[in-house]
Amino acid sequence: MRLVPPISSAFSTYGYTLRSPVLCIFRDKVHLRLTFENRKENSMSDISPPARKVSDLQRELAAQIMNTAEKRGLDSGDPLRESVFAKELSVSRTPVRAALDFLCEIGVAEHRPRRGYFLCIDADKLPNLDYQTTGQQAYKLYHKIIDAYFAGDLCDRISEAELMRRFQTERAPLQEALFRLSNEGLVRQNPGYGWQVTPLAKSREAEAEDMFRFRLLLEPAVFLEPGYTVDPERIAELRLEQTHLIDTIMTDFDLTLVYESNIRLHGTLISFCRNRFFIRALDSDEPAGRIKEYQNYQNKVRTLQACHEHVAILDAVDAGDLDRASDLMRAHILSAKEASK
């Protein structure tokens, strides 16, 4: 295969040796599934075989992006350009965009409509990603901390050492969970030491109710904005993602992938309105106000229904019927609200 030498060379630059390329098919496209051997000391441990088709690829590329950012000494606010990383890592822009979206999810990057991706924190403070265990541990820790937060079991000020003892975990997955929680507004890192917990004003159920009413007011309205402009390529990508979920959700259910796909779809449709006030208002809801909704995705039947609703919305947008898209979005949010009870 001609693709292997440049990929091997590119990753070798960052300290990894390509061990076993394997072809796999996802979203009707062929991808390389890669396993690397880490040649660096005091760095990320060996990458284990991917447990999940997309998320592990995102994590691999995300780590390379963070490694590059650290090597270049990038500061908070510096751009992370899709085209640059796609060229350096010898992959297309689509997986790079997915990796950058993952970095946004854990709070180390942000996406600015029509401007691209930017680093949120200085490179020397980037969290470590361990492919063998960190992803799964961070996922579990994230939800354990959320449960403790809504139960009122977290002090106003917490330290990583305290949380490591409490949840019997290592620092790397804890940091990844905390960075994501920080991105969602539940905690913030103190300048000196520890983390500050955002005061809990309402119960999870009350916050979810507020969130649904907020979304019902704004999300259907974005389609009716005079500047609403659709990117057909992004619509096609979103439709492929949703149809893949429809085909696999009952047999190969991946809660994190479903949630991330949902966030990406809603965020993309909102960004098309080109109204920065709408985008800013709705972006503040993502993903902090959807913690309750995340739990609801454990219902496979409802999740399958939601994916079909997503495809119907995308079809209406693609056909230029924005009034219908608005009506379908309203019905979609009402269905999600009803399912959350």
C-alpha positions as CSV (number, residue, x, y, z in Angstrom):
1,M,0.0,0.0,0.0
2,R,1.3,3.4,-0.9
3,L,-0.4,5.1,2.0
4,V,1.6,3.4,4.7
5,P,5.1,4.9,4.2
6,P,4.0,8.6,4.5
7,I,1.8,7.8,7.5
8,S,4.6,5.8,9.1
9,S,7.1,8.6,8.4
10,A,4.7,11.3,9.8
11,F,4.0,9.5,13.0
12,S,7.7,8.6,13.4
13,T,8.4,12.3,13.5
14,Y,6.4,12.5,16.7
15,G,8.0,9.5,18.4
16,Y,5.8,6.6,17.3
17,T,6.6,3.6,15.1
18,L,3.8,2.1,12.9
19,R,3.4,-1.5,13.8
20,S,0.3,-3.0,12.0
21,P,-1.9,-1.1,9.6
22,V,-5.4,-2.7,9.2
23,L,-8.0,-1.6,6.8
24,C,-11.5,-1.1,8.2
25,I,-14.7,0.4,6.8
26,F,-16.7,3.1,8.6
27,R,-19.4,5.5,7.2
28,D,-19.0,3.9,3.8
29,K,-15.4,5.0,3.7
30,V,-12.1,3.0,4.0
31,H,-9.9,4.0,6.9
32,L,-6.6,2.7,8.3
33,R,-6.7,1.4,11.8
34,L,-3.2,2.0,13.2
35,T,-1.3,0.6,16.1
36,F,1.8,2.4,17.3
37,E,4.8,1.7,19.5
38,N,5.8,4.6,21.7
39,R,9.6,5.3,21.5
40,K,9.6,8.1,24.0
41,E,10.3,7.9,27.7
42,N,8.0,9.6,30.2
43,S,5.3,10.0,27.5
44,M,2.1,8.4,26.5
45,S,2.1,4.6,26.8
46,D,1.7,2.2,23.9
47,I,-1.6,2.5,22.0
48,S,-3.7,-0.5,22.4
49,P,-6.0,-1.8,19.6
50,P,-9.0,0.5,19.3
51,A,-12.0,-0.5,21.4
52,R,-14.3,1.8,19.3
53,K,-14.0,2.5,15.6
54,V,-14.2,6.2,15.6
55,S,-13.3,7.4,19.1
56,D,-10.0,5.6,19.2
57,L,-9.0,7.1,15.8
58,Q,-10.0,10.5,17.1
59,R,-8.0,10.0,20.3
60,E,-4.9,8.9,18.3
61,L,-5.0,12.0,16.1
62,A,-5.9,14.3,19.0
63,A,-2.8,13.1,20.8
64,Q,-0.6,13.9,17.8
65,I,-2.2,17.3,17.5
66,M,-1.5,18.0,21.2
67,N,2.0,16.7,20.9
68,T,2.6,19.0,18.0
69,A,1.1,22.0,19.9
70,E,3.4,21.2,22.8
71,K,6.5,20.9,20.6
72,R,5.7,24.3,19.0
73,G,5.0,25.9,22.3
74,L,1.5,27.1,21.2
75,D,-0.4,29.4,23.5
76,S,-4.0,29.7,24.4
77,G,-5.8,31.4,21.4
78,D,-3.4,30.0,18.8
79,P,-5.1,28.5,15.7
80,L,-5.2,24.7,15.1
81,R,-5.6,24.5,11.3
82,E,-7.3,21.4,9.8
83,S,-5.3,21.6,6.6
84,V,-1.9,21.8,8.3
85,F,-2.5,18.8,10.5
86,A,-4.1,16.8,7.7
87,K,-1.0,17.3,5.6
88,E,1.4,16.6,8.5
89,L,-0.4,13.4,9.6
90,S,-1.0,12.3,6.0
91,V,-4.8,11.9,6.5
92,S,-7.8,13.7,5.1
93,R,-9.4,16.7,6.8
94,T,-12.5,14.7,8.0
95,P,-10.7,12.6,10.7
96,V,-8.6,15.7,11.7
97,R,-11.9,17.6,12.2
98,A,-13.3,14.8,14.3
99,A,-10.1,14.8,16.4
100,L,-10.4,18.6,16.9
101,D,-14.0,18.2,17.9
102,F,-12.9,15.7,20.5
103,L,-10.3,18.2,21.8
104,C,-13.2,20.7,22.1
105,E,-15.2,18.1,24.0
106,I,-12.5,17.7,26.6
107,G,-12.0,21.5,26.9
108,V,-8.5,22.1,25.4
109,A,-9.8,23.6,22.1
110,E,-12.7,25.6,20.8
111,H,-14.4,26.0,17.5
112,R,-15.3,29.5,16.3
113,P,-17.8,29.6,13.4
114,R,-16.2,30.5,10.1
115,R,-12.8,30.9,11.7
116,G,-11.8,27.3,12.7
117,Y,-10.3,25.7,15.8
118,F,-8.2,27.4,18.4
119,L,-6.3,26.2,21.5
120,C,-8.0,27.0,24.8
121,I,-5.0,26.5,27.1
122,D,-1.3,26.8,26.9
123,A,0.4,23.8,25.4
124,D,2.4,23.1,28.6
125,K,-0.8,22.5,30.5
126,L,-2.4,20.0,28.0
127,P,-3.7,16.8,29.6
128,N,-2.2,13.5,28.9
129,L,-4.1,10.9,26.8
130,D,-3.3,7.2,27.6
131,Y,-4.9,5.0,24.9
132,Q,-4.9,1.8,26.9
133,T,-7.1,2.9,29.8
134,T,-7.5,6.7,30.1
135,G,-10.4,7.1,27.7
136,Q,-12.6,4.5,29.5
137,Q,-11.5,5.7,33.0
138,A,-12.1,9.3,32.1
139,Y,-15.5,8.5,30.7
140,K,-16.5,6.7,34.0
141,L,-14.9,9.4,36.2
142,Y,-16.7,12.1,34.3
143,H,-20.1,10.6,35.2
144,K,-19.1,9.8,38.8
145,I,-18.1,13.4,39.3
146,I,-21.4,14.6,37.7
147,D,-23.4,12.3,40.0
148,A,-21.5,13.6,43.0
149,Y,-22.0,17.2,41.8
150,F,-25.8,16.9,41.5
151,A,-26.0,15.0,44.8
152,G,-24.2,17.9,46.5
153,D,-21.3,15.7,47.5
154,L,-18.5,17.9,46.2
155,C,-16.9,20.6,48.3
156,D,-16.7,24.1,46.9
157,R,-13.0,23.6,46.4
158,I,-11.5,20.2,45.4
159,S,-8.0,19.0,44.7
160,E,-6.8,16.4,42.2
161,A,-5.1,14.4,45.0
162,E,-8.4,14.3,47.0
163,L,-10.3,13.1,43.9
164,M,-7.7,10.5,43.1
165,R,-8.1,9.0,46.6
166,R,-11.9,9.3,46.5
167,F,-12.3,7.6,43.1
168,Q,-9.3,5.3,43.2
169,T,-7.9,6.6,40.0
170,E,-4.7,7.9,38.4
171,R,-4.0,11.5,37.5
172,A,-4.2,11.3,33.6
173,P,-7.8,10.1,33.3
174,L,-8.8,12.4,36.2
175,Q,-7.3,15.4,34.4
176,E,-9.1,14.5,31.2
177,A,-12.5,14.3,33.0
178,L,-11.8,17.6,34.9
179,F,-10.9,19.4,31.7
180,R,-14.2,18.3,30.1
181,L,-16.1,19.3,33.2
182,S,-14.4,22.6,33.1
183,N,-15.4,23.1,29.5
184,E,-19.0,22.4,30.5
185,G,-18.9,25.0,33.3
186,L,-19.2,22.6,36.3
187,V,-15.7,23.3,37.6
188,R,-12.9,25.7,36.9
189,Q,-9.2,25.4,37.6
190,N,-7.9,27.8,40.2
191,P,-4.8,29.8,39.2
192,G,-2.7,28.3,42.0
193,Y,-4.0,25.0,43.2
194,G,-7.1,22.8,42.9
195,W,-10.4,23.2,41.2
196,Q,-13.4,25.4,42.1
197,V,-16.9,23.8,41.9
198,T,-19.7,25.9,40.4
199,P,-22.4,26.4,43.0
200,L,-25.4,24.0,42.4
201,A,-28.4,26.2,42.0
202,K,-31.0,23.6,40.8
203,S,-31.5,19.9,40.7
204,R,-30.6,18.0,37.5
205,E,-34.3,17.6,36.6
206,A,-35.0,21.3,37.0
207,E,-31.9,22.2,34.9
208,A,-33.0,19.8,32.2
209,E,-36.5,21.4,32.1
210,D,-34.9,24.8,31.8
211,M,-32.7,23.6,29.0
212,F,-35.5,22.1,27.0
213,R,-37.6,25.3,27.2
214,F,-34.5,27.3,26.1
215,R,-33.9,25.0,23.1
216,L,-37.6,25.1,22.1
217,L,-37.4,28.9,21.9
218,L,-34.2,29.2,20.0
219,E,-33.3,26.1,17.9
220,P,-36.3,26.0,15.7
221,A,-35.9,29.7,15.1
222,V,-32.3,29.5,13.7
223,F,-33.7,28.0,10.4
224,L,-35.8,31.1,9.9
225,E,-32.9,33.5,10.0
226,P,-32.5,35.4,6.7
227,G,-28.8,34.6,6.6
228,Y,-29.2,30.8,7.0
229,T,-26.7,29.3,4.6
230,V,-26.2,25.5,4.2
231,D,-22.9,23.7,3.5
232,P,-24.0,20.7,1.4
233,E,-20.8,18.8,2.2
234,R,-21.4,19.1,6.0
235,I,-25.0,18.0,5.5
236,A,-23.8,14.9,3.6
237,E,-21.3,14.1,6.3
238,L,-24.0,14.4,9.0
239,R,-26.4,12.3,7.1
240,L,-23.8,9.5,6.7
241,E,-23.1,9.6,10.4
242,Q,-26.8,9.3,11.3
243,T,-27.5,6.5,8.8
244,H,-24.5,4.6,10.2
245,L,-26.0,4.9,13.7
246,I,-29.4,3.8,12.5
247,D,-27.8,0.7,10.9
248,T,-25.7,-0.2,14.0
249,I,-27.3,1.2,17.1
250,M,-29.3,-1.9,18.1
251,T,-26.3,-4.3,17.7
252,D,-23.2,-2.1,18.3
253,F,-24.3,0.6,20.7
254,D,-21.7,3.3,21.6
255,L,-23.2,5.9,24.0
256,T,-20.3,8.3,23.7
257,L,-20.4,8.2,19.8
258,V,-24.2,8.8,19.8
259,Y,-23.9,11.8,22.1
260,E,-21.0,13.3,20.2
261,S,-22.8,12.8,16.9
262,N,-25.9,14.6,18.4
263,I,-23.8,17.5,19.6
264,R,-22.1,17.8,16.2
265,L,-25.4,17.7,14.3
266,H,-27.2,20.3,16.4
267,G,-24.1,22.5,16.6
268,T,-23.6,22.4,12.8
269,L,-27.2,23.2,12.0
270,I,-27.1,26.2,14.4
271,S,-23.8,27.5,12.9
272,F,-25.5,27.8,9.5
273,C,-27.7,30.7,10.7
274,R,-24.7,33.1,10.6
275,N,-26.1,35.0,13.6
276,R,-23.4,35.2,16.2
277,F,-25.9,36.0,19.0
278,F,-27.9,32.8,18.3
279,I,-24.7,30.9,18.0
280,R,-23.3,32.3,21.2
281,A,-26.5,31.7,23.2
282,L,-26.9,28.2,22.0
283,D,-23.2,27.4,22.4
284,S,-23.4,28.3,26.1
285,D,-25.9,25.4,26.3
286,E,-23.5,22.9,24.8
287,P,-22.9,20.6,26.4
288,A,-23.4,21.6,30.0
289,G,-27.2,21.7,29.8
290,R,-27.4,18.3,28.2
291,I,-26.1,16.1,30.9
292,K,-29.5,14.7,31.6
293,E,-30.0,14.1,27.9
294,Y,-26.8,12.1,27.8
295,Q,-28.3,9.7,30.3
296,N,-31.4,9.4,28.1
297,Y,-29.4,8.0,25.2
298,Q,-29.1,4.7,27.1
299,N,-32.6,4.0,25.8
300,K,-31.7,2.5,22.4
301,V,-35.3,2.7,21.1
302,R,-35.6,6.4,21.8
303,T,-32.0,7.0,20.4
304,L,-32.9,5.1,17.2
305,Q,-36.1,7.3,16.8
306,A,-33.9,10.5,17.4
307,C,-31.5,9.4,14.6
308,H,-34.5,9.0,12.2
309,E,-35.7,12.5,13.3
310,H,-32.2,13.9,12.6
311,V,-32.2,12.5,9.1
312,A,-35.7,14.0,8.4
313,I,-34.4,17.4,9.6
314,L,-31.3,17.1,7.4
315,D,-33.4,16.1,4.4
316,A,-35.6,19.2,4.9
317,V,-32.6,21.5,5.2
318,D,-30.9,19.9,2.1
319,A,-34.1,20.5,0.1
320,G,-34.2,24.1,1.2
321,D,-37.5,23.7,3.1
322,L,-36.4,25.6,6.2
323,D,-39.9,26.1,7.5
324,R,-40.4,22.3,7.6
325,A,-36.9,21.9,9.2
326,S,-38.0,24.4,11.9
327,D,-41.2,22.4,12.6
328,L,-39.3,19.1,12.6
329,M,-36.7,20.5,15.1
330,R,-39.4,21.6,17.4
331,A,-41.1,18.2,17.3
332,H,-37.7,16.6,17.8
333,I,-37.0,18.6,21.0
334,L,-40.5,17.9,22.3
335,S,-39.9,14.2,21.8
336,A,-36.6,14.3,23.7
337,K,-38.3,16.3,26.5
338,E,-41.0,13.7,26.8
339,A,-38.5,10.9,26.8
340,S,-36.5,12.5,29.6
341,K,-39.4,12.2,32.1
